[in-house]
C-alpha cells in the first residue's frame, strides 16, 4: 500500500509549483523575444526556465525562508529581484556558451567571458530584472490577500453580496495567555508564526481557506457545500503536523501547541468591502456560532466540537467517531445548539 506524504512535506512540494510555473513562463517569453520560434528552441528555453524556477523555489523554501520572513515587503522584493536576476543572467551565460564552445569557436571559459563582456549579458540582465521584479511584486501582493481572493478580485465574483453555504472552523491555542506570559512577546510571536505556518499546510491539503488570523486564533472556511467533510480531515492533519514537529517546538519554545476547534455550517453572505483596501468578508450567525462552539471545548472536555449541522457532511462510518454532548446554550443565541465531540479529541481530566 502506498504511503501518503506527511502534510508539511506535501505542502512544501506544492509550494514549488508557483516557482516552476514562473520559470516556465520566463523561458517561453525569453525565447519568444530573443530566439527563433521553433519547437526545439521553445523546448530548450522551457527546460532551462523550469530548472531555474525549481532551484529558486528550493532556495526559498529552505535556506532563504527564515531570512526572507524577517524582511519587509520592499526588502524581500528587492532581494529577490537583484539576486535572482543576476543568478538567471549568469546561468544563461553558462548555458548559452556551450554551443559556440562545442562548435570550436572558442574555449568554453573564453566563450563565457566573451558573453558576459558583450551586450547579450546586459540584455539578459535587464530582461531578468524586469521579469523577476514583476513576478516578485505580484507574488508578494497575492500572498497578502490570498490566491483565491486575488482570483475573486479579478473576476469580480463577490463585488455584489451573495448568499452561499459555508463551513467555518475556529481553531484556538489552549492556554495562550499563560504561554504569552511565560515566553515573552517576541518568542511567543515566533511560536504563533510557526504554528500558523504548520497548520496552513493542513488547510491547503483539505482545500480550505484561511479566512482570518485573530490573535492566537485561525479561522478556516470552506465556501462550498460540506458534502466531503473536509473539516475533519483538516483538523486531523493539523494534529498530525503539530505532533510531527513536537521536538522542534520543545527545542525552540519548551512547549508543544495544544489547540481546540469548533465547527459549524450554514448560509452566510459573502461580499467585497472597502475602498482604500479591498477585502472579502463573510456575514452571518454561522461565524458567531462556530466561535461560541469552540469556546465550549474546555467545558465539554474535547479538543473538537461540532454542531449537528455539519455532521451530515460525513460518511456514516466517520459519524461514529463523534459522541453527542447534548444541547448547549451559546452566548448571543436564543436557541440552544446540538453539539457533538470527536471521541479521539477527548481531554483527560487533570
Buried (B, 14 or more C-beta within 10 A) or exposed (E): EEEEEBBBEBBBEEBBEBBBBBBBBBBBBBBEEBEEEEEEBBEBBBBBBBBBBBBBBBBBBEEBEEEEEEEEEEEBBBBBBBBBBBBBBBBBBBBBBEEBBEEEEBEEEEBBBBBBEEEBBEBBBEBBBEBBBEBBBEBBEBEEBBEEBBEBBEEEEBEEEEEBBBBBBBBBBBEBEEBBEEBEEEBBEEBBEBBBBBBBBBBBBBEBBBBBEEEBBBBBBBBBEBEBBBBBBBBBBBBBBBEBBEEEBEEBBEBBBBBBBBBBBBEBBBBBEEEEEEEBBBEBBBBBBBBBBBBBBEEBBBBBBBBBBBBEBBEEEEEEBBEEBEEBEBEEEEEEBBBBBBEEBBBEEE
